[in-house]
Amino acid sequence: MDKIIFGTIAEIAARIRAKKFSPVEVVDAHLEQVAALQPKLNAFVHLDADGARKQARAAEAALMRGERMGPLHGVPLTIKSCIDAAGWPTPAGSLLRKDYVAQTDAPLVARLRGAGAIILGNTNTPEYLMAYETDNSLSGKTSNPWNLERSAGGSSGGEVAAIASGCSAGGVGSDGGGSIRVPAHFCGICGLKPTPGRIPATGHFPGGGGAFGWIGVVGPMARTVADVRALFEVMAGPDAGDALSAPVPLRTISKKDVRGLRVGILESDALGKATAETTAAVERAESLLTEQGFKVERKRLSGLDCAIEQWWYFFGPVIASLIRDGAVGREEMMTPMLREYLALATAETALTYDDFLKACGERDRLRAEILRQMNEVTVLLSPVSTGPAFKHGEGNWRSGAKENYRDTMRYSQWLNLAGFPGFSVPVGMSRDGLPIGVQVIGRPYEEELVLAVAEAIERGRGPWQAPNI
């Protein structure tokens, strides 16, 4: 069974094509894993077991007829419950959206289905995705497969818990300030925050557009770099519903492209202090790359303090004001965590139209400034967050608190302001047996290069290890 539920996407798809695995067998194995672990993890919001079995039977019949197979034929995936899948509830963790049912598939979901994937269901999030851990009044909290007393992180916490525990072979999260990368780091899997528009965010809630299109993106998550690449290649491409999407062709990275590549270890006084174990994981990644011929050096970036403050302006006061205005008269339906965020963020800054326009211009200036500094050292390594997964209930916005995400997630947040791609790859373990990831950072539209560097780290690290749950 482990060969099925913990196999890579490539292995599962290849064995299905070779008729060594039946799509029905593969789906049933994953549904059995969900049945066993959902009471412990609470990863799923909606599970379409009947629909998945029906798709599996159709996939098996197509295989027997000798029809052309897509690259994901018969592979079971999941999606975050803020992304539209036709006929499914898409609550984004909120009682305010508990009755919302998507009418059509988001383009990325349609592309996954078109490649032959079988979507099992959607996964848990904090309310409106606006928290560091996955817990809400509608569907409760999601636990970390490595330690049930720890959070899976947020906001893609349900998605990472499902993938890390073998309930799903891979899936899709979204990231407005680390929400793909930090949960992946907490639960020991891989996650890609792409350049805005590289994968269309059409059909995602909250919707992106204008000033917010740079902040929030959708991206693939899986247990290996190759699996993330396989999902990325299916989902990438322009869509009219995403104003930032562009026809950027997929690129194949050769050994020549990365031979002697200069990789920087990111240094900045703006990012805070990571734990010794987290720093050791970055140092290990540095050694693994050096052993493979990469040129690794220290790289100090300026302007990240301003980028993080600008990120908070959009993610904090601006988005909080939009949520508050859209929930007038229904505030009692919100989780305490969301109410606390709204109160803190809206009290902090008086919004004006002139200030908003100024912030948009400053964002573009900062992005250009940071990009100029990465002219020669085009890939960077850094922590994903300052430490590993925290205990349930510790993630917050409170200034000075140990797990205040405005401090702990600074390594991830500036990328959302700048619109740069970032990747979380598991590298180390803490003394408490919790995964520690390393962030690989690239320039806009250079996801393929980021994936190649992450894969080199993974290759040096050795095979992925499953949690003992």
C-alpha positions as CSV (number, residue, x, y, z in Angstrom):
1,M,0.0,0.0,0.0
2,D,2.9,2.4,0.8
3,K,4.0,2.1,-2.9
4,I,0.6,3.6,-3.8
5,I,-0.1,6.2,-1.1
6,F,3.5,7.4,-0.8
7,G,4.6,6.9,-4.4
8,T,5.6,9.8,-6.5
9,I,3.2,11.2,-9.1
10,A,5.6,9.9,-11.8
11,E,5.7,6.4,-10.3
12,I,1.9,6.2,-9.9
13,A,1.2,7.5,-13.4
14,A,3.8,5.2,-15.0
15,R,2.5,2.1,-13.2
16,I,-1.0,3.0,-14.2
17,R,0.1,3.3,-17.8
18,A,1.9,0.0,-17.5
19,K,-1.2,-1.6,-16.0
20,K,0.6,-2.5,-12.9
21,F,-1.7,-0.3,-10.9
22,S,-5.4,0.2,-11.6
23,P,-6.8,3.7,-11.2
24,V,-9.5,2.2,-9.1
25,E,-7.0,0.5,-6.8
26,V,-5.0,3.7,-6.5
27,V,-8.1,5.8,-5.6
28,D,-9.4,3.2,-3.2
29,A,-6.0,3.1,-1.4
30,H,-6.1,6.9,-1.0
31,L,-9.7,6.9,0.2
32,E,-8.8,4.3,2.8
33,Q,-6.0,6.5,4.0
34,V,-8.3,9.4,4.2
35,A,-10.8,7.4,6.2
36,A,-8.1,6.3,8.7
37,L,-6.5,9.7,9.1
38,Q,-9.2,12.3,8.7
39,P,-10.3,11.9,12.4
40,K,-6.8,12.6,13.5
41,L,-5.8,15.3,11.0
42,N,-9.0,17.0,9.9
43,A,-7.4,17.8,6.6
44,F,-10.5,17.7,4.4
45,V,-13.5,20.0,4.2
46,H,-15.2,18.1,1.3
47,L,-14.5,14.6,0.2
48,D,-16.1,13.4,-3.1
49,A,-15.5,9.7,-2.6
50,D,-18.3,8.6,-5.0
51,G,-17.1,11.0,-7.7
52,A,-13.5,9.9,-7.3
53,R,-14.4,6.2,-7.7
54,K,-16.6,7.1,-10.8
55,Q,-13.6,9.0,-12.3
56,A,-11.3,6.1,-11.5
57,R,-13.6,3.6,-13.2
58,A,-13.7,5.8,-16.3
59,A,-9.9,6.2,-16.2
60,E,-9.5,2.4,-16.1
61,A,-11.9,1.9,-19.0
62,A,-10.1,4.5,-21.1
63,L,-6.8,2.7,-20.3
64,M,-8.3,-0.6,-21.4
65,R,-9.5,0.9,-24.7
66,G,-6.0,2.1,-25.4
67,E,-6.9,5.8,-25.4
68,R,-4.2,8.4,-25.1
69,M,-3.3,9.0,-21.5
70,G,-2.6,12.5,-20.0
71,P,0.5,13.0,-17.8
72,L,-1.6,12.7,-14.6
73,H,-3.9,9.9,-15.7
74,G,-5.4,8.3,-12.6
75,V,-3.4,10.3,-10.1
76,P,-5.4,11.4,-7.0
77,L,-5.0,15.0,-6.1
78,T,-6.6,17.6,-3.7
79,I,-7.2,21.3,-3.8
80,K,-7.5,24.0,-1.2
81,S,-11.1,24.8,-0.3
82,C,-10.8,28.4,-1.6
83,I,-10.5,27.2,-5.3
84,D,-13.6,26.5,-7.3
85,A,-14.5,22.9,-8.3
86,A,-17.9,22.5,-9.9
87,G,-20.6,21.3,-7.6
88,W,-18.4,21.5,-4.5
89,P,-18.7,23.8,-1.5
90,T,-15.8,26.3,-1.4
91,P,-16.1,28.0,2.0
92,A,-12.6,29.3,2.5
93,G,-13.0,28.4,6.2
94,S,-15.9,30.8,6.8
95,L,-19.4,30.5,8.1
96,L,-20.0,33.5,5.8
97,R,-19.5,31.3,2.8
98,K,-20.8,27.9,4.1
99,D,-23.6,27.9,1.5
100,Y,-21.4,28.8,-1.5
101,V,-21.2,26.1,-4.1
102,A,-18.9,26.6,-7.2
103,Q,-20.7,26.4,-10.5
104,T,-17.6,25.8,-12.7
105,D,-14.1,24.5,-12.3
106,A,-11.3,27.1,-11.9
107,P,-9.0,26.9,-14.9
108,L,-6.3,25.2,-12.9
109,V,-8.7,22.5,-11.8
110,A,-10.0,22.0,-15.4
111,R,-6.3,21.7,-16.5
112,L,-5.6,19.1,-13.9
113,R,-8.7,17.1,-14.8
114,G,-7.8,17.4,-18.5
115,A,-4.4,15.9,-17.7
116,G,-6.2,12.9,-16.2
117,A,-6.0,13.7,-12.5
118,I,-8.7,12.6,-10.2
119,I,-9.6,15.3,-7.6
120,L,-10.6,13.6,-4.3
121,G,-11.8,16.7,-2.5
122,N,-10.9,20.0,-1.0
123,T,-9.0,20.9,2.1
124,N,-9.2,23.0,5.2
125,T,-8.0,26.6,5.6
126,P,-8.2,29.4,8.2
127,E,-11.2,31.8,7.8
128,Y,-10.7,33.8,4.6
129,L,-7.1,32.4,4.5
130,M,-6.1,35.2,6.9
131,A,-4.2,33.3,9.6
132,Y,-0.9,31.5,10.3
133,E,-2.6,28.3,11.4
134,T,-5.5,26.4,10.0
135,D,-8.5,26.6,12.3
136,N,-12.0,28.0,11.9
137,S,-15.5,27.9,13.3
138,L,-16.9,26.0,10.3
139,S,-14.6,22.9,10.1
140,G,-12.2,23.1,13.0
141,K,-8.4,22.8,13.2
142,T,-6.0,20.8,11.1
143,S,-3.1,18.9,12.8
144,N,0.4,18.3,11.7
145,P,1.1,14.6,10.6
146,W,4.5,14.7,12.3
147,N,3.0,15.7,15.7
148,L,-0.8,16.0,16.2
149,E,-0.2,18.6,19.0
150,R,1.4,20.9,16.4
151,S,-0.3,23.0,13.7
152,A,0.0,22.2,10.0
153,G,0.3,26.0,9.5
154,G,-1.7,28.3,7.3
155,S,-3.3,29.0,5.2
156,S,-2.8,25.9,3.1
157,G,-2.7,23.7,6.2
158,G,-5.3,21.1,5.1
159,E,-3.6,20.7,1.8
160,V,-0.1,20.0,3.2
161,A,-1.5,17.6,5.9
162,A,-3.3,15.6,3.2
163,I,-0.2,15.4,1.0
164,A,2.3,14.7,3.7
165,S,0.2,11.9,5.2
166,G,-0.4,10.0,1.9
167,C,-4.1,11.0,1.6
168,S,-3.3,12.7,-1.7
169,A,-0.4,12.5,-4.1
170,G,-0.2,16.3,-4.5
171,G,-2.4,19.3,-4.9
172,V,-2.8,23.0,-5.0
173,G,-2.5,25.7,-2.4
174,S,-2.4,29.5,-2.4
175,D,0.1,32.0,-1.0
176,G,-0.4,35.6,0.0
177,G,2.5,35.8,2.5
178,G,4.0,32.4,2.9
179,S,0.8,30.3,2.8
180,I,2.2,27.6,0.5
181,R,5.8,27.7,1.6
182,V,5.4,27.8,5.4
183,P,2.9,24.9,5.8
184,A,5.1,22.9,3.4
185,H,8.0,23.7,5.7
186,F,6.0,22.7,8.8
187,C,4.9,19.4,7.3
188,G,8.0,18.3,5.4
189,I,6.8,18.6,1.8
190,C,7.6,20.8,-1.2
191,G,5.6,23.9,-2.3
192,L,6.0,26.5,-5.0
193,K,4.9,30.1,-4.8
194,P,5.1,31.1,-8.5
195,T,5.4,34.5,-10.1
196,P,1.9,36.1,-10.2
197,G,0.1,35.1,-13.4
198,R,2.3,32.1,-14.2
199,I,-0.6,29.9,-13.0
200,P,-4.0,31.6,-13.3
201,A,-5.7,32.5,-10.0
202,T,-9.1,32.7,-11.7
203,G,-11.7,30.9,-9.5
204,H,-9.8,31.6,-6.3
205,F,-11.4,33.3,-3.3
206,P,-10.6,36.0,-2.3
207,G,-10.2,37.2,-5.9
208,G,-7.0,38.8,-7.0
209,G,-6.8,41.9,-9.1
210,G,-5.1,45.3,-9.4
211,A,-2.9,45.9,-6.4
212,F,-3.7,42.5,-4.9
213,G,-2.7,40.4,-7.9
214,W,1.0,40.7,-7.0
215,I,0.3,39.6,-3.4
216,G,-1.7,36.3,-3.7
217,V,-0.9,33.4,-6.1
218,V,-1.9,29.8,-6.5
219,G,0.7,27.1,-6.7
220,P,1.5,23.3,-6.7
221,M,2.4,21.3,-3.6
222,A,3.7,17.7,-3.4
223,R,6.3,15.5,-1.7
224,T,9.1,15.8,-4.3
225,V,10.4,18.6,-6.6
226,A,9.6,16.5,-9.7
227,D,6.0,16.1,-8.6
228,V,5.7,19.9,-8.1
229,R,7.2,20.4,-11.5
230,A,4.7,17.9,-13.1
231,L,1.7,19.8,-11.6
232,F,3.2,23.2,-12.5
233,E,3.7,22.2,-16.1
234,V,0.0,21.2,-16.3
235,M,-1.4,24.3,-14.6
236,A,0.8,27.0,-16.0
237,G,-0.3,29.2,-18.9
238,P,-2.4,32.3,-19.5
239,D,-6.1,32.8,-18.8
240,A,-8.3,35.7,-19.6
241,G,-9.7,35.8,-16.1
242,D,-6.3,36.6,-14.5
243,A,-5.1,40.1,-15.5
244,L,-1.5,39.3,-14.6
245,S,-1.3,36.1,-16.7
246,A,1.1,36.1,-19.6
247,P,2.0,33.6,-22.3
248,V,5.4,32.7,-20.8
249,P,6.6,29.4,-22.3
250,L,7.7,26.5,-20.2
251,R,11.5,26.2,-20.1
252,T,13.6,23.1,-19.9
253,I,16.7,23.5,-17.6
254,S,19.7,21.6,-18.7
255,K,22.9,20.6,-16.8
256,K,24.6,23.3,-18.8
257,D,22.2,25.9,-17.5
258,V,23.0,25.2,-13.8
259,R,26.7,24.2,-14.1
260,G,28.6,26.7,-12.1
261,L,25.5,28.7,-11.2
262,R,26.0,31.3,-8.5
263,V,23.6,30.9,-5.6
264,G,23.4,33.4,-2.8
265,I,22.8,32.8,0.9
266,L,20.4,35.6,1.7
267,E,21.5,38.1,4.3
268,S,19.4,41.0,5.6
269,D,18.9,42.6,8.9
270,A,15.2,42.9,8.1
271,L,14.4,39.2,8.3
272,G,14.8,38.4,12.0
273,K,16.7,35.6,13.7
274,A,16.0,32.0,12.8
275,T,16.5,29.1,15.2
276,A,19.9,27.4,15.2
277,E,18.3,24.3,13.7
278,T,16.8,26.4,10.9
279,T,20.1,28.0,10.2
280,A,21.8,24.6,10.2
281,A,19.3,23.4,7.5
282,V,20.2,26.3,5.2
283,E,23.9,25.6,5.8
284,R,23.3,21.9,4.9
285,A,21.6,23.0,1.6
286,E,24.6,25.2,0.9
287,S,26.9,22.3,1.4
288,L,24.8,20.0,-0.8
289,L,24.9,22.5,-3.6
290,T,28.6,23.2,-3.3
291,E,29.3,19.5,-3.5
292,Q,27.5,19.4,-6.9
293,G,29.5,22.3,-8.4
294,F,27.3,25.3,-7.6
295,K,29.1,28.5,-6.5
296,V,27.6,29.5,-3.2
297,E,28.3,32.9,-1.7
298,R,26.8,35.3,0.8
299,K,24.3,37.8,-0.8
300,R,23.1,40.8,1.1
301,L,19.9,42.5,-0.2
302,S,18.8,46.0,0.8
303,G,15.2,47.2,0.8
304,L,13.6,44.1,2.3
305,D,12.6,46.0,5.4
306,C,10.6,48.4,3.3
307,A,9.2,45.5,1.2
308,I,7.9,43.8,4.3
309,E,6.2,46.9,5.6
310,Q,4.7,47.5,2.2
311,W,3.5,43.9,2.1
312,W,1.8,44.4,5.5
313,Y,0.1,47.6,4.2
314,F,-1.7,45.6,1.5
315,F,-2.2,42.3,3.5
316,G,-3.1,44.0,6.7
317,P,-5.0,47.3,6.7
318,V,-6.2,47.3,3.0
319,I,-7.4,43.7,2.9
320,A,-8.8,43.9,6.4
321,S,-10.9,46.9,5.4
322,L,-12.3,45.0,2.5
323,I,-13.2,42.0,4.6
324,R,-14.7,44.2,7.3
325,D,-16.9,46.2,4.9
326,G,-18.1,43.0,3.3
327,A,-19.3,41.5,6.6
328,V,-21.1,44.4,8.1
329,G,-23.9,43.1,10.3
330,R,-22.6,39.5,10.3
331,E,-19.5,40.0,12.4
332,E,-20.7,37.4,15.0
333,M,-20.2,34.7,12.3
334,M,-16.5,35.3,12.1
335,T,-13.9,33.3,14.0
336,P,-12.3,35.1,17.0
337,M,-9.0,34.8,15.1
338,L,-10.3,36.8,12.1
339,R,-12.1,39.4,14.3
340,E,-8.8,40.0,16.1
341,Y,-7.0,40.4,12.8
342,L,-9.6,42.9,11.6
343,A,-9.5,44.9,14.8
344,L,-5.7,45.1,14.8
345,A,-5.2,45.8,11.1
346,T,-7.9,48.4,10.7
347,A,-6.9,50.3,13.8
348,E,-3.3,50.6,12.7
349,T,-3.7,52.7,9.6
350,A,-6.2,55.3,8.3
351,L,-6.6,54.4,4.6
352,T,-6.7,57.2,2.0
353,Y,-6.9,56.9,-1.7
354,D,-3.7,59.0,-2.1
355,D,-1.8,56.7,0.3
356,F,-3.0,53.7,-1.6
357,L,-1.7,55.0,-4.9
358,K,1.6,56.0,-3.3
359,A,1.9,52.4,-1.9
360,C,1.3,50.9,-5.4
361,G,4.1,53.0,-6.8
362,E,6.4,52.3,-4.0
363,R,5.8,48.5,-4.4
364,D,7.0,48.8,-8.1
365,R,10.0,50.8,-7.1
366,L,11.1,48.3,-4.4
367,R,10.6,45.3,-6.8
368,A,12.9,47.0,-9.4
369,E,15.5,47.8,-6.7
370,I,15.6,44.2,-5.4
371,L,15.6,42.8,-8.9
372,R,18.6,44.9,-9.8
373,Q,20.5,43.4,-6.9
374,M,19.9,39.9,-8.2
375,N,21.4,40.6,-11.6
376,E,24.3,38.2,-11.2
377,V,23.3,36.0,-8.3
378,T,20.0,35.0,-9.6
379,V,19.0,32.3,-7.0
380,L,19.0,32.7,-3.3
381,L,18.6,30.4,-0.3
382,S,17.0,31.4,3.0
383,P,14.9,30.0,5.8
384,V,11.2,29.7,5.1
385,S,10.3,30.8,8.6
386,T,12.2,31.3,11.8
387,G,11.4,27.9,13.2
388,P,9.5,24.7,12.8
389,A,5.8,24.0,13.5
390,F,4.3,25.5,16.6
391,K,1.7,24.1,19.0
392,H,-2.0,24.6,18.3
393,G,-3.3,28.0,19.3
394,E,0.1,29.7,19.3
395,G,0.0,31.4,15.8
396,N,-1.1,35.0,16.1
397,W,-0.6,38.7,15.2
398,R,0.2,39.9,18.7
399,S,3.3,42.1,18.7
400,G,6.1,40.6,20.7
401,A,4.5,37.2,20.9
402,K,6.7,34.2,20.1
403,E,4.7,33.1,17.1
404,N,3.6,36.5,15.8
405,Y,3.7,35.8,12.0
406,R,4.7,39.4,11.3
407,D,8.1,38.4,12.8
408,T,8.4,34.7,12.1
409,M,7.3,34.7,8.4
410,R,9.4,37.7,7.2
411,Y,11.6,35.4,5.2
412,S,8.6,34.6,3.0
413,Q,6.5,37.8,3.1
414,W,8.8,40.1,1.0
415,L,8.5,37.7,-2.0
416,N,4.8,38.4,-2.1
417,L,5.3,42.1,-2.3
418,A,8.0,41.8,-5.0
419,G,6.2,39.0,-7.0
420,F,9.2,36.7,-6.9
421,P,8.9,32.9,-7.1
422,G,9.9,30.9,-4.0
423,F,10.1,27.2,-3.2
424,S,10.1,25.3,0.1
425,V,12.1,22.1,0.0
426,P,12.5,19.9,3.2
427,V,16.1,19.6,4.3
428,G,16.4,19.0,8.1
429,M,14.7,17.9,11.3
430,S,14.4,19.6,14.6
431,R,15.3,18.0,17.9
432,D,11.6,17.5,18.4
433,G,11.3,15.5,15.2
434,L,9.7,18.3,13.2
435,P,10.6,19.0,9.5
436,I,12.6,22.1,8.6
437,G,12.5,23.4,5.0
438,V,14.8,25.7,3.1
439,Q,13.5,28.4,0.7
440,V,14.9,28.7,-2.8
441,I,14.2,32.1,-4.3
442,G,14.3,33.2,-7.9
443,R,13.6,36.1,-10.2
444,P,10.2,36.6,-11.8
445,Y,9.3,33.9,-14.4
446,E,12.3,31.8,-13.6
447,E,10.4,29.0,-11.7
448,E,12.1,26.3,-13.8
449,L,15.6,27.5,-12.5
450,V,14.3,27.6,-8.9
451,L,13.0,24.0,-9.3
452,A,16.3,22.8,-10.7
453,V,18.2,24.2,-7.7
454,A,15.7,22.8,-5.3
455,E,16.0,19.4,-7.0
456,A,19.8,19.5,-6.6
457,I,19.3,20.1,-2.9
458,E,16.8,17.2,-2.7
459,R,19.1,14.9,-4.7
460,G,21.9,15.6,-2.2
461,R,19.5,15.2,0.8
462,G,18.3,11.7,-0.1
463,P,14.8,10.1,-0.4
464,W,11.7,11.8,1.1
465,Q,10.7,10.4,4.5
466,A,7.0,9.9,5.5
467,P,5.7,10.9,8.9
468,N,5.0,8.1,11.4
469,I,1.3,8.6,11.8
